[in-house]
């Protein structure tokens, strides 16, 4: 059992949050004086100072109705929002006051049998980082101050909610994690047992996506890797009916508990104000379905819901949670859900394992490997670079490798320019390819999806790999790991696998990553170079893939396929690449970095060519000796 009270409760029963704060405040018909002046009218967060009686009354109404959790009146208490009222510097103060007010009310309702919890509400702000409205560091700092105030004020957990842009969520998580870590270092243990869980809740519009166009699968893929996030779900924008398919998806695929807080239906504009018509019984109908059939674990209400909505849910949940089978049902669902490791763009999710492998990683947006891309980079023709990316998608690429490293240029600046364009114009996930930690960090701070970092190795020991693994942890990224250590590149099967296992152990045990966050590259070497020591390199690589998949089944494998044909004529390269890829997939290869349009099916290659390539790959080359003239 967890030592944190909220996590303990979540493991035991379905948790009930409260209802709306903002639309409930509107029912009080407060005037400018209630907010502290005309210039502050509409800044609900100030009411915790100017009219704490109103906010406390709202909290008490929800607790009287039976809510387990009340949310602080801090939805817009970040400096990003408060700046619009000229009071950005009051972010920490107002966040802390909001939490202290909710804490004092909740504590009055706590009993030895039932604790009431305070969730620190962190709204999305008013700026979308994926559209360049705000820089990642600025957003992270604002969310950090908000989270620190909420924690110091006594919040049991943080709820990053009504999220519209995945990059905004990443900044909020980063800020919240920093605030939690700082609090853990500087504070004495209290009832929270040095743990502040985070819930992330996105808003799916009636269009079926988040405001930025992100579908629910991409959102789950992006935030699922964060260990600090204990539950994931949806709130706001629509009523419960419109959420059904998205909730069904989460129930079937999310390993984290699912969180659902719908509006009281779709609003109707009457005399300039939004009116919500979903009755308490109608909300109960959908909530029962989501809990009983889908296994949803946290419920409540968003805009338009009242204490009456919450009362009806609480009465039903009191009977439901009393059933002995509830906890077993929760555990059974957790056992049945198995999320396929994936990466995502701003828009869609792509699995790292597919039924008809491999996942194709387009190699042409690489200044080292593509002359065309390099020339466009040097000329700074960014629109044409975007077209190259889109062309690879048309050719069948599932992911794009992006590398802008070129001698004499500012790689960090170039990466920023490319990612700013690719993040909204390229629909498939990106793999950031650089040896520079600063360049990788720049790319990750600009990217809303779940990216792949290419790559780490132990050539310099763990020092540089540690810096990159910390980035992967912070941004929820997957990581390519090369079979290279202090002795250099691995050529034998045993060495390739030993390095992979060493990296796996280090990433998991030291940095808290999971095996499924790693993608191992056992390295491919040129087969047509004539080097005697490379004759069996392909065999070693194929055998290493098999062993890695056997010993680390949750991890993925990847190869830069074209390395095997380096130095050969173009037509020969295409044939050898295609044949080698076939055998690599047979060995268990998951991803292949390739020029997708140059890979051809084996049946289209004439038999003699296939056989010669096979002999080259498996070192079965034959020759006839002749006498010298």
C-alpha positions as CSV (number, residue, x, y, z in Angstrom):
1,X,0.0,0.0,0.0
2,X,1.2,3.6,-0.7
3,X,2.0,5.8,2.2
4,X,0.5,8.9,0.5
5,X,-3.2,9.2,1.6
6,X,-4.5,10.2,-1.8
7,X,-2.7,7.4,-3.6
8,X,-4.0,5.0,-0.9
9,X,-7.6,6.2,-1.5
10,X,-7.1,5.9,-5.3
11,X,-6.1,2.3,-4.9
12,X,-9.1,1.5,-2.8
13,X,-12.1,3.2,-4.5
14,X,-13.4,5.5,-7.2
15,X,-12.5,9.1,-6.2
16,X,-15.1,12.0,-6.5
17,X,-13.9,15.5,-7.3
18,X,-16.0,18.6,-6.9
19,X,-17.9,20.5,-9.5
20,X,-17.4,23.8,-11.3
21,X,-15.7,26.8,-9.6
22,X,-15.9,29.5,-12.3
23,X,-19.5,29.1,-13.3
24,X,-20.5,28.8,-9.7
25,X,-18.8,32.1,-8.9
26,X,-20.8,33.7,-11.7
27,X,-24.0,32.8,-9.8
28,X,-23.0,35.1,-7.0
29,X,-23.3,38.2,-9.4
30,X,-20.2,39.8,-7.8
31,X,-19.2,43.3,-8.8
32,X,-16.0,45.2,-9.4
33,X,-15.6,46.0,-5.7
34,X,-15.7,42.3,-4.8
35,X,-12.6,41.8,-7.0
36,X,-10.7,44.8,-5.5
37,X,-11.5,47.3,-8.3
38,X,-12.6,47.6,-11.9
39,X,-9.2,46.7,-13.3
40,X,-9.4,43.3,-11.5
41,X,-12.9,42.3,-12.3
42,X,-13.1,38.8,-13.6
43,X,-9.8,37.7,-11.9
44,X,-11.4,34.9,-9.8
45,X,-8.2,34.1,-8.1
46,X,-8.2,37.4,-6.3
47,X,-11.5,36.4,-4.6
48,X,-9.4,34.2,-2.3
49,X,-8.1,37.4,-0.8
50,X,-11.0,39.9,-1.3
51,X,-14.0,37.5,-0.8
52,X,-12.7,34.3,0.9
53,X,-16.1,33.8,2.3
54,X,-17.6,33.2,-1.1
55,X,-14.8,30.7,-2.1
56,X,-15.0,28.9,1.3
57,X,-18.8,28.6,0.9
58,X,-18.4,27.0,-2.5
59,X,-15.8,24.6,-1.1
60,X,-18.1,23.7,1.8
61,X,-21.1,23.1,-0.6
62,X,-19.1,20.5,-2.5
63,X,-17.9,18.8,0.6
64,X,-21.4,18.8,2.1
65,X,-22.5,17.2,-1.2
66,X,-20.0,14.3,-0.7
67,X,-16.9,15.2,-2.7
68,X,-13.6,13.5,-1.8
69,X,-11.6,16.3,-3.4
70,X,-12.0,20.0,-3.7
71,X,-10.0,22.0,-6.2
72,X,-8.4,25.3,-5.3
73,X,-9.6,28.5,-6.8
74,X,-6.3,28.9,-8.6
75,X,-7.0,27.9,-12.2
76,X,-5.6,31.2,-13.5
77,X,-3.1,32.0,-10.7
78,X,0.0,31.5,-12.9
79,X,2.0,34.6,-13.8
80,X,1.0,34.1,-17.4
81,X,-2.6,34.8,-16.7
82,X,-2.2,37.3,-13.8
83,X,0.0,39.4,-16.1
84,X,-3.1,40.4,-18.0
85,X,-4.3,42.1,-14.8
86,X,-0.9,43.6,-14.1
87,X,-0.3,41.4,-11.0
88,X,2.0,38.7,-12.3
89,X,4.2,39.1,-9.2
90,X,1.4,37.9,-7.0
91,X,1.3,34.4,-8.5
92,X,2.9,32.6,-5.6
93,X,0.9,34.5,-3.0
94,X,-2.5,33.9,-4.6
95,X,-1.7,30.2,-5.3
96,X,-0.7,29.7,-1.7
97,X,-3.7,31.6,-0.3
98,X,-6.0,29.5,-2.5
99,X,-4.5,26.3,-1.2
100,X,-4.6,27.5,2.4
101,X,-8.3,28.4,2.1
102,X,-9.2,25.1,0.6
103,X,-7.1,23.2,3.1
104,X,-8.7,24.9,6.1
105,X,-12.2,24.0,4.8
106,X,-11.2,20.4,3.8
107,X,-9.6,19.8,7.2
108,X,-12.8,20.6,8.9
109,X,-14.5,17.7,7.1
110,X,-11.8,15.1,7.6
111,X,-12.5,12.2,9.9
112,X,-10.3,9.2,10.8
113,X,-12.5,7.1,8.5
114,X,-12.4,9.5,5.6
115,X,-9.9,12.1,4.5
116,X,-10.9,15.0,2.3
117,X,-8.3,16.1,-0.2
118,X,-7.2,19.4,-1.8
119,X,-6.2,19.4,-5.5
120,X,-4.1,22.4,-6.6
121,X,-5.8,23.6,-9.8
122,X,-3.3,24.6,-12.6
123,X,-5.0,25.8,-15.7
124,X,-3.4,26.1,-19.2
125,X,-2.8,29.8,-19.2
126,X,-3.6,32.0,-22.2
127,X,-0.6,31.3,-24.4
128,X,0.2,28.3,-26.6
129,X,4.0,27.5,-26.8
130,X,3.6,25.3,-29.8
131,X,2.5,28.5,-31.7
132,X,5.3,30.5,-30.3
133,X,3.2,32.6,-27.9
134,X,5.6,31.9,-25.1
135,X,9.0,30.2,-24.6
136,X,9.2,26.9,-22.7
137,X,11.5,28.2,-20.0
138,X,9.1,31.2,-19.3
139,X,6.1,28.9,-19.1
140,X,8.0,26.4,-16.9
141,X,9.0,29.2,-14.5
142,X,5.4,30.4,-14.3
143,X,4.0,27.0,-13.5
144,X,6.8,26.3,-11.0
145,X,5.8,29.4,-9.0
146,X,2.2,28.5,-9.1
147,X,2.9,24.9,-8.1
148,X,5.2,25.9,-5.2
149,X,2.5,28.2,-3.8
150,X,-0.1,25.5,-4.0
151,X,2.2,23.0,-2.3
152,X,3.2,25.4,0.4
153,X,-0.4,26.2,1.0
154,X,-1.2,22.5,1.7
155,X,-2.4,20.9,-1.6
156,X,-2.4,17.1,-1.5
157,X,-2.0,16.9,-5.3
158,X,-1.7,19.0,-8.4
159,X,-4.2,18.9,-11.2
160,X,-2.8,20.3,-14.5
161,X,-6.2,20.6,-16.3
162,X,-8.1,21.9,-19.3
163,X,-4.9,21.4,-21.3
164,X,-5.0,22.6,-24.9
165,X,-1.4,22.3,-26.1
166,X,0.9,19.3,-25.2
167,X,3.9,21.5,-25.0
168,X,2.1,23.7,-22.4
169,X,1.5,20.5,-20.4
170,X,5.2,19.5,-20.6
171,X,6.1,23.0,-19.3
172,X,3.6,22.6,-16.5
173,X,4.9,19.1,-15.6
174,X,8.4,20.4,-15.6
175,X,7.5,23.3,-13.4
176,X,5.5,21.1,-11.0
177,X,8.2,18.5,-10.8
178,X,10.8,21.2,-9.9
179,X,8.5,22.6,-7.2
180,X,7.9,19.2,-5.8
181,X,11.6,18.3,-5.7
182,X,12.4,21.7,-4.1
183,X,9.7,21.1,-1.4
184,X,11.0,17.6,-0.8
185,X,14.5,18.9,-0.2
186,X,13.6,21.8,2.1
187,X,10.5,20.6,4.0
188,X,9.8,18.3,6.9
189,X,7.7,15.3,6.1
190,X,4.0,15.9,6.6
191,X,0.7,14.0,6.0
192,X,1.6,13.9,2.2
193,X,4.6,11.6,3.0
194,X,6.9,13.7,0.8
195,X,4.8,12.9,-2.3
196,X,2.7,15.3,-4.3
197,X,0.9,13.3,-7.1
198,X,0.1,15.0,-10.4
199,X,-3.0,14.5,-12.5
200,X,-3.1,15.7,-16.2
201,X,-6.4,16.3,-17.9
202,X,-6.7,17.4,-21.5
203,X,-9.6,19.1,-23.2
204,X,-10.9,17.5,-26.4
205,X,-13.0,19.9,-28.4
206,X,-16.1,18.9,-30.4
207,X,-13.7,18.5,-33.4
208,X,-12.4,15.4,-31.7
209,X,-8.9,16.8,-30.9
210,X,-7.2,19.2,-28.5
211,X,-7.1,22.8,-29.7
212,X,-3.7,22.2,-31.3
213,X,-5.1,19.2,-33.3
214,X,-3.7,16.5,-30.9
215,X,-5.9,13.4,-30.8
216,X,-6.4,11.4,-27.5
217,X,-3.9,8.7,-28.6
218,X,-1.1,11.2,-29.1
219,X,-1.9,12.9,-25.8
220,X,-1.7,9.6,-23.9
221,X,1.5,8.7,-25.7
222,X,3.1,12.0,-24.8
223,X,2.2,12.1,-21.1
224,X,2.1,8.4,-20.2
225,X,6.0,8.1,-19.7
226,X,5.9,10.7,-16.8
227,X,6.1,8.7,-13.6
228,X,5.0,11.8,-11.6
229,X,1.6,11.8,-13.4
230,X,-0.6,9.3,-11.5
231,X,-3.8,9.7,-13.5
232,X,-4.7,11.0,-17.0
233,X,-8.0,12.0,-18.5
234,X,-10.3,14.7,-19.8
235,X,-12.3,17.6,-18.6
236,X,-14.2,20.6,-19.9
237,X,-15.2,21.5,-23.5
238,X,-18.1,19.1,-23.8
239,X,-20.6,17.0,-21.9
240,X,-20.1,13.4,-21.0
241,X,-21.8,12.0,-24.1
242,X,-19.3,13.7,-26.4
243,X,-16.4,12.2,-24.4
244,X,-17.5,8.6,-24.9
245,X,-15.2,7.4,-27.6
246,X,-12.2,9.1,-26.1
247,X,-12.9,7.7,-22.6
248,X,-13.3,4.2,-24.2
249,X,-9.9,4.5,-25.8
250,X,-8.3,5.6,-22.5
251,X,-10.0,2.8,-20.6
252,X,-8.6,0.2,-23.1
253,X,-5.1,1.6,-23.4
254,X,-4.0,3.8,-20.5
255,X,-2.0,2.0,-17.8
256,X,-2.8,5.0,-15.5
257,X,-6.2,5.6,-13.8
258,X,-8.6,7.5,-16.0
259,X,-9.9,10.9,-14.9
260,X,-13.2,12.3,-16.2
261,X,-14.7,15.7,-15.4
262,X,-17.2,16.7,-18.1
263,X,-19.2,19.9,-18.4
264,X,-22.9,19.9,-17.7
265,X,-23.5,19.3,-21.4
266,X,-22.7,21.7,-24.3
267,X,-23.4,25.3,-23.3
268,X,-26.1,27.4,-24.9
269,X,-25.6,31.1,-25.2
270,X,-28.6,32.9,-23.7
271,X,-28.4,36.7,-23.3
272,X,-24.7,36.6,-23.6
273,X,-24.1,34.0,-20.9
274,X,-23.4,30.3,-21.1
275,X,-26.2,28.1,-19.8
276,X,-25.7,24.4,-19.2
277,X,-28.6,22.0,-19.3
278,X,-27.4,18.6,-18.3
279,X,-29.3,17.5,-15.2
280,X,-27.7,15.7,-12.2
281,X,-29.4,12.4,-13.1
282,X,-28.1,12.7,-16.7
283,X,-24.6,13.2,-15.4
284,X,-25.1,10.2,-13.1
285,X,-26.2,8.0,-16.1
286,X,-22.9,8.7,-18.0
287,X,-20.8,8.5,-14.9
288,X,-22.2,5.1,-13.9
289,X,-21.4,3.8,-17.4
290,X,-17.9,5.1,-17.4
291,X,-17.2,3.7,-13.9
292,X,-18.9,0.3,-14.2
293,X,-18.2,-0.5,-17.9
294,X,-15.0,1.4,-18.6
295,X,-13.3,1.3,-15.2
296,X,-12.9,5.1,-14.8
297,X,-11.3,5.8,-11.4
298,X,-11.7,9.6,-10.8
299,X,-14.9,11.5,-11.6
300,X,-16.4,14.9,-11.0
301,X,-17.8,17.9,-12.9
302,X,-16.5,20.9,-14.8
303,X,-18.3,24.0,-16.2
304,X,-21.9,24.2,-15.3
305,X,-22.0,21.4,-12.7
306,X,-23.2,22.3,-9.2
307,X,-23.2,20.8,-5.8
308,X,-26.4,19.0,-6.7
309,X,-24.6,17.2,-9.6
310,X,-21.9,16.1,-7.1
311,X,-24.5,15.1,-4.5
312,X,-26.1,12.6,-6.9
313,X,-22.8,11.2,-7.8
314,X,-21.7,10.9,-4.2
315,X,-24.8,9.0,-3.1
316,X,-24.3,6.5,-5.9
317,X,-20.6,6.1,-5.3
318,X,-21.1,5.6,-1.6
319,X,-23.0,2.4,-2.4
320,X,-20.7,1.4,-5.3
321,X,-17.4,1.8,-3.4
322,X,-18.8,-0.3,-0.5
323,X,-18.9,-3.3,-2.8
324,X,-16.1,-5.8,-1.9
325,X,-15.3,-6.4,-5.6
326,X,-14.4,-2.7,-6.4
327,X,-10.7,-3.0,-5.5
328,X,-10.4,-6.3,-7.3
329,X,-12.1,-4.8,-10.4
330,X,-9.5,-2.0,-10.3
331,X,-6.6,-4.4,-10.1
332,X,-8.1,-6.6,-12.8
333,X,-8.3,-3.6,-15.2
334,X,-4.7,-2.7,-14.5
335,X,-3.6,-6.2,-15.3
336,X,-5.5,-6.3,-18.6
337,X,-4.2,-3.0,-20.0
338,X,-0.9,-3.1,-21.9
339,X,0.1,0.1,-23.7
340,X,2.2,-0.4,-26.8
341,X,5.3,1.8,-26.4
342,X,4.9,4.7,-28.9
343,X,6.1,8.1,-29.9
344,X,4.0,11.0,-31.1
345,X,3.9,14.2,-33.1
346,X,1.7,17.1,-32.1
347,X,-1.1,15.3,-33.9
348,X,-0.8,11.5,-33.9
349,X,0.8,8.5,-32.1
350,X,3.1,6.0,-33.8
351,X,3.9,2.6,-32.1
352,X,7.5,1.4,-31.8
353,X,6.3,-2.1,-32.5
354,X,4.0,-2.9,-35.4
355,X,2.5,-6.1,-36.7
356,X,4.2,-5.8,-40.1
357,X,7.6,-4.4,-39.1
358,X,9.6,-2.4,-39.4
359,X,8.7,1.1,-38.4
360,X,10.3,3.3,-41.1
361,X,12.4,6.2,-39.9
362,X,13.0,8.6,-42.8
363,X,16.8,9.4,-43.1
364,X,16.8,12.3,-45.6
365,X,16.3,15.3,-43.2
366,X,19.9,14.8,-42.2
367,X,22.6,17.3,-43.1
368,X,25.3,14.6,-42.9
369,X,23.6,12.0,-45.0
370,X,21.5,14.0,-47.5
371,X,23.2,16.4,-49.9
372,X,19.9,18.0,-50.8
373,X,18.9,18.6,-47.2
374,X,22.4,20.0,-46.4
375,X,22.2,22.5,-49.4
376,X,18.8,23.6,-48.3
377,X,20.1,24.1,-44.7
378,X,23.0,26.2,-45.9
379,X,20.7,28.3,-48.0
380,X,18.2,28.5,-45.1
381,X,15.3,27.4,-47.4
382,X,13.1,26.2,-44.6
383,X,9.9,25.8,-46.6
384,X,11.8,23.5,-49.0
385,X,13.1,21.5,-46.0
386,X,9.5,21.1,-44.8
387,X,8.6,19.8,-48.3
388,X,11.4,17.2,-48.0
389,X,9.9,16.1,-44.7
390,X,6.4,15.8,-46.2
391,X,7.8,13.9,-49.2
392,X,9.2,11.3,-46.9
393,X,5.8,10.9,-45.3
394,X,4.3,10.3,-48.7
395,X,7.0,7.7,-49.4
396,X,5.9,5.8,-46.3
397,X,8.0,7.0,-43.4
398,X,6.5,6.7,-40.0
399,X,9.1,8.9,-38.1
400,X,11.6,11.4,-39.3
401,X,15.3,11.6,-38.2
402,X,16.3,15.3,-38.0
403,X,20.0,16.2,-38.0
404,X,21.3,19.7,-38.7
405,X,24.9,19.3,-37.6
406,X,27.3,20.9,-40.1
407,X,30.8,22.3,-39.5
408,X,30.9,26.0,-39.2
409,X,27.2,26.5,-38.4
410,X,25.3,27.2,-35.2
411,X,23.7,23.8,-34.7
412,X,21.5,24.9,-31.8
413,X,20.1,27.8,-33.9
414,X,19.5,25.6,-36.9
415,X,17.7,23.0,-34.9
416,X,15.5,25.6,-33.4
417,X,14.6,27.0,-36.8
418,X,13.8,23.6,-38.2
419,X,11.8,22.3,-35.2
420,X,9.7,25.5,-35.0
421,X,8.5,24.7,-38.5
422,X,8.4,20.9,-38.4
423,X,6.4,20.7,-35.1
424,X,3.2,22.1,-36.7
425,X,3.7,21.2,-40.3
426,X,5.0,17.7,-40.1
427,X,2.3,15.2,-38.9
428,X,4.6,12.3,-37.9
429,X,6.9,12.1,-34.9
430,X,10.5,13.4,-34.9
431,X,13.8,11.8,-33.9
432,X,16.3,14.5,-32.8
433,X,19.8,13.4,-34.0
434,X,22.7,15.2,-32.4
435,X,25.8,14.6,-30.3
436,X,25.3,17.9,-28.5
437,X,23.3,17.9,-25.3
438,X,22.4,21.6,-25.7
439,X,21.0,21.0,-29.2
440,X,18.9,18.1,-28.0
441,X,17.5,20.2,-25.1
442,X,16.6,23.1,-27.5
443,X,14.7,20.7,-29.7
444,X,12.8,19.1,-26.8
445,X,11.8,22.4,-25.4
446,X,10.1,23.2,-28.7
447,X,8.4,19.9,-29.4
448,X,4.9,19.0,-28.1
449,X,5.0,15.4,-29.0
450,X,6.9,12.5,-27.6
451,X,10.2,12.5,-29.5
452,X,13.1,10.1,-29.8
453,X,16.6,11.2,-28.9
454,X,19.3,9.8,-31.2
455,X,21.5,8.9,-29.4
456,X,23.5,7.8,-26.3
457,X,26.5,5.6,-25.9
458,X,29.2,4.9,-23.3
459,X,32.2,6.0,-25.4
460,X,33.0,8.6,-22.7
461,X,31.7,6.5,-19.9
462,X,28.4,7.5,-18.5
463,X,29.0,11.3,-18.2
464,X,27.5,12.5,-21.4
465,X,24.9,9.7,-21.5
466,X,23.7,10.8,-18.0
467,X,23.1,14.3,-19.3
468,X,21.0,13.0,-22.2
469,X,19.1,10.5,-20.1
470,X,18.2,13.3,-17.7
471,X,16.7,15.1,-20.7
472,X,14.8,12.0,-21.7
473,X,13.3,11.7,-18.2
474,X,12.4,15.4,-18.0
475,X,10.7,15.5,-21.4
476,X,9.3,11.9,-21.5
477,X,11.4,11.0,-24.6
478,X,12.5,7.7,-25.9
479,X,16.2,7.1,-26.5
480,X,18.3,5.3,-29.1
481,X,21.3,3.6,-27.5
482,X,24.3,2.6,-29.6
483,X,26.5,-0.4,-28.9
484,X,29.6,1.7,-28.1
485,X,31.6,1.8,-24.9
486,X,34.9,3.1,-23.7
487,X,36.7,0.5,-25.9
488,X,34.9,1.7,-29.0
489,X,32.3,0.2,-31.4
490,X,31.2,-3.3,-30.6
491,X,31.8,-5.8,-33.4
492,X,31.0,-9.1,-31.8
493,X,27.5,-10.3,-30.8
494,X,28.5,-10.8,-27.2
495,X,29.9,-7.3,-26.9
496,X,26.9,-5.6,-28.6
497,X,24.5,-7.3,-26.2
498,X,26.7,-6.7,-23.1
499,X,26.8,-3.0,-23.9
500,X,23.0,-2.9,-24.5
501,X,22.4,-4.6,-21.1
502,X,24.8,-2.2,-19.4
503,X,23.0,0.8,-20.8
504,X,19.6,-0.7,-20.0
505,X,20.6,-1.2,-16.4
506,X,22.1,2.2,-16.0
507,X,19.1,4.0,-17.6
508,X,16.6,2.1,-15.5
509,X,18.4,1.9,-12.1
510,X,20.1,5.4,-12.1
511,X,17.6,7.5,-14.1
512,X,14.3,5.8,-13.6
513,X,13.6,5.2,-17.2
514,X,11.8,2.1,-18.3
515,X,13.0,-0.6,-20.6
516,X,10.4,0.3,-23.1
517,X,11.8,3.8,-23.3
518,X,15.0,2.4,-24.9
519,X,15.7,1.6,-28.5
520,X,18.9,-0.4,-29.1
521,X,21.1,0.0,-32.1
522,X,23.6,-2.9,-32.3
523,X,25.3,-1.1,-35.3
524,X,25.6,-1.9,-38.9
525,X,28.9,-1.8,-40.8
526,X,29.8,-1.7,-44.5
527,X,29.7,-5.1,-46.1
528,X,31.3,-4.2,-49.4
529,X,34.4,-2.5,-48.1
530,X,36.6,-5.6,-48.5
531,X,37.8,-5.4,-44.8
532,X,38.4,-8.8,-43.5
533,X,37.4,-7.9,-40.0
534,X,34.0,-6.9,-41.2
535,X,33.1,-10.1,-43.1
536,X,30.9,-11.4,-40.3
537,X,29.7,-8.0,-39.0
538,X,26.2,-8.6,-40.4
539,X,25.8,-11.9,-38.7
540,X,26.9,-10.4,-35.4
541,X,24.4,-7.6,-35.8
542,X,21.5,-10.0,-36.7
543,X,22.4,-12.3,-33.8
544,X,22.6,-9.3,-31.4
545,X,19.1,-8.2,-32.4
546,X,17.7,-11.7,-31.5
547,X,19.4,-11.7,-28.2
548,X,18.4,-8.1,-27.3
549,X,14.8,-8.9,-28.1
550,X,15.0,-12.1,-26.0
551,X,16.7,-10.5,-23.0
552,X,14.9,-7.1,-23.1
553,X,11.5,-7.8,-24.7
554,X,10.0,-4.4,-23.8
555,X,12.8,-2.5,-25.5
556,X,12.9,-1.8,-29.3
557,X,15.7,-2.3,-31.8
558,X,16.8,-0.1,-34.6
559,X,19.4,0.0,-37.4
560,X,20.7,2.5,-39.9
561,X,20.2,0.1,-42.7
562,X,22.1,2.1,-45.4
563,X,25.4,1.8,-43.5
564,X,25.6,-1.8,-44.7
565,X,26.0,-0.7,-48.3
566,X,28.2,2.3,-47.8
567,X,30.6,2.8,-50.7
568,X,28.7,0.8,-53.3
569,X,27.0,2.0,-56.5
570,X,23.5,3.4,-55.9
571,X,21.6,0.5,-57.6
572,X,23.6,-2.1,-55.7
573,X,23.0,-0.2,-52.5
574,X,19.2,-0.3,-52.9
575,X,19.2,-4.0,-53.4
576,X,21.6,-4.8,-50.6
577,X,19.7,-2.5,-48.2
578,X,16.4,-4.2,-49.0
579,X,17.8,-7.8,-48.6
580,X,19.6,-6.9,-45.3
581,X,16.5,-5.2,-44.0
582,X,14.5,-8.4,-44.7
583,X,16.8,-10.5,-42.6
584,X,17.0,-7.9,-39.9
585,X,13.2,-7.9,-39.6
586,X,13.3,-11.7,-39.4
587,X,15.8,-11.4,-36.5
588,X,13.4,-9.0,-34.6
589,X,14.2,-5.5,-35.9
590,X,11.5,-3.0,-34.9
591,X,12.7,0.3,-36.5
592,X,14.8,1.0,-39.6
593,X,16.4,4.3,-40.6
594,X,16.0,4.2,-44.3
595,X,15.2,6.1,-47.5
596,X,11.7,4.6,-47.6
597,X,11.2,4.8,-51.4
598,X,14.5,3.0,-52.1
599,X,13.5,-0.1,-50.1
600,X,12.0,-2.7,-52.5
601,X,10.2,-6.0,-51.8
602,X,12.3,-9.1,-52.1
603,X,10.1,-10.6,-54.8
604,X,10.9,-7.7,-57.1
605,X,14.7,-8.4,-57.0
606,X,15.9,-11.0,-59.5
607,X,17.0,-14.2,-57.8
608,X,20.7,-14.0,-58.6
609,X,20.9,-10.6,-57.0
610,X,19.1,-11.7,-53.9
611,X,21.4,-14.7,-53.6
612,X,24.6,-12.6,-53.9
613,X,23.4,-10.2,-51.3
614,X,22.4,-13.1,-49.0
615,X,25.9,-14.6,-49.4
616,X,27.5,-11.3,-48.6
617,X,25.4,-10.8,-45.5
618,X,26.0,-14.3,-44.1
619,X,29.7,-14.5,-45.2
620,X,29.1,-17.3,-47.7
621,X,31.1,-15.6,-50.5
622,X,32.8,-17.9,-52.9
623,X,35.6,-17.4,-55.4
624,X,37.8,-19.3,-57.8
625,X,41.6,-19.2,-57.6
626,X,43.4,-18.6,-60.8
627,X,47.0,-18.8,-61.7
628,X,48.9,-15.5,-62.1
629,X,49.8,-14.8,-65.8
